Amino acid sequence: MKLFHKAKDERVIAEVNRVYKIGFFLLTAGILVDIVLQAWGVDFRGGQNGRVNQLEFVVVIGAQLICLLLLARRGMMDDNAFAECEHYPWKHYLAQGLLAGAAAAVVVCAMQAGSGAVWASMGIGTILLIFAVQLMFLLPLTVGLVLLLTYLLFRYAKRRRMQAESADAEEDI
């Protein structure tokens, strides 16, 4: 149950659903290709101990990027309340960047501890120090990248929206 019901623009929802449908089909096709290649004996596992399937990683990231680009080409930068905003919602994306940076630090520390890092067997003070150092480096990097990429996407989507509006205005004349 939601406490707050936001007004939803049905046109935006319809456009976003079309884009995500394309992304879903690309993701499904990529995973199916990976399954078929694994059945034929082709293995794309890399990294330490062969834990990461690189083809699956590329398919997931590629589907996400294609969805972002398709949304931007339709003049939207997001699928929420900021889909067609006129001013860059920096507070929203700053919060997302902070959360993503903290999550990245947790994931990096967990991966290092799981792969047998020396500090993992030391005391809690050392572990917290390592996490603080990871946080100190990953947080600004992630926040900067999130803000840069979302701002570039915002500018591109806004320009596409302006072009579509000017084309509509010319048709009306």
N, C-alpha and C positions, 0 to 999 in steps of 0.2 A: 504494500500500500504506500503510495506516495503522499507525502504531506503537502507538497506544493505542486500544483499542476501548471505547467507552462503552456502558453498558447503555442500551438504547432501550426506551421505553415504547410498545408498539404502539398503545395507545389514543390517545396524544398524536400519534403519527405519522399515524394515520388522521384525526384532527380537523384537523391542520395541512394534510394533503393535500386535504381537502375545501375548506378556506378558500382555499388556493392555486389550486385548480381554478376557483373562482369568480373570483378575481383574474385568472387567465389568460384566461378567457372575456371579462371586462370589458375587459382590455387588447386582446385580439384584435378585439373589436367596435369599440372606439374607433379602432384603427388602420385597420380596414376602412372605417369612416365617413370618416376622413380621406382615404383613398385615393379613395373615391367622390367626395367633395367636390372633391378636386384634379382628378379626371377631368372634372368639370363646370366647372372653371375657378375655383372658389372657393379662394383662397389665404390661409392663416393665418400666413404668414411675417411676422415682425416683427423688431425689434432692428436691429442694425447690418448693413447690406447684405442684409437679408432672410435671414439664416442660420438663425434659430431658428423652428421650426414650433410656434406656441403651442398649437395644439390637441393635438398629440402630447405636448407637455410636460404639459398639464393631464390628459390621459388616463393617462400614466405615474404622475404623482403621485397622482391620484385612485385608481387601482387599488391603489397601495401603502397609502394611508390606509384604504381599505375593507378590505383584508386585515388591517391592524392592528386596526381596530375589530371585525371579525368574530372575530379571535382573542381579543380582550379580552372580547367577549360570551360566548365559550365558556369563560372563566375562565383563559385562557392569555395571557401577555404576550410570549412569544417562542417560537421553534420549536427551541430548543436545550435544554440541561440546565436552564435557568432558566424553563421553560415554566410550571411550577406551584410555584415556590419560595415559601416562607413569609416570607422576609426579602429586602428589596431588595438585589440584587447590585450595589452601587455601584461596586466595583472593576472589574467587567466593563464596565459602561457608562461609567465614567470613561475606561478604555482606548479604548473605541469612540469616545467624544467627542474624545479627543486625536488619534486617527488621522483622524477625519472633519475636524477643524479643520485639521490639517496638509495633508490632501488638498484642502480648500477653498482654502487659501492658495496651493497649487501651481496649482490650476485658475484662480484669479483672476489670478495673475501671468502665467500662460500666455496667458489671454485678453487681458489688457492688452498684453502684448508682441506678440501676434498682430494686434492691432488698431492697432498703430503707436504705442505709448506712447513718449514722448520718452526715457525712461530706458532703453529696450530697446537703444538704440545706444550707451549709455555703457559704462564699464568694468565688470568683474565685481564690483568693490567696491560700486558703486552698485546693481547688480542684486541683490546679496546684502542690501544695506541695505533696499531696497524689499521684498524677500521677508520680511525680519525684521519690518518694520513691519506688513505684511499678516498675518504670523503672530501678532504681538502683539495685533492687534485681532480676528482671526477665531478664534483658538484659544479664548480665554475665552468668546466669544459662542457658538461651536459646542458647547463642553463644557457650558455652562450650559443651552442648549436641549436637548441630548441628555439630560442628567440630569433636567431638568424634565419633558420629555415622557415619558421612560421611567418616571419615578416616578409620574406621573399615570396612565399606562397600567397600571403595577403595582398601584396602589391600586384602580383600577376592576376589573381582572381578579380581584384577591383578593376584592373585595366580591361580584362575580358568582359566584365559586366558593363563598363562604360561603352565599349565597342558595340555590345549587343543593344544597349539602349539607344545609341546614336543610329544604328542600323534600323531599329524599330521606328525611330523618329523620322528617318528618311523615307521609310515605306509609307508612313502616314501622310506625307506631303504629296 
